[in-house]
Amino acid sequence: MPTVRVRKGESVDRALKRLKKKIDKEGIMKQVKQHRHYEKPGQKRRRKQKDAQKKKRR
């Protein structure tokens, strides 16, 4: 779990921005969105293939 301490003289908005950046970097939100609903094995396989093709194009 990412944690961010508010530094002396730092605004809460800035600390919140750092926290969001850490969450994005670790992929937590992506994982949460994937687990919101059940994904059938076939759908999961298709999604993974699609993601692999996207990575390959880069």
C-alpha positions, 0 to 999 in steps of 0.5 A: 500500500503506497503511503505519502507523508505531507512534508513541512510546508507542502500543500495537501494538494501536492501530496495528493498528486504524489499519492495518485502518481504512486498508485498509477505507477504500481497499477493499483487502480487498473487492478481494482477496475479489473476485479470489479466484475467477474471476467470469463476465462475467454474474455480474459484471454482475448483481453490479454491477447489484445494487450500483447498486440498493443505492446508489440506495436510500440 
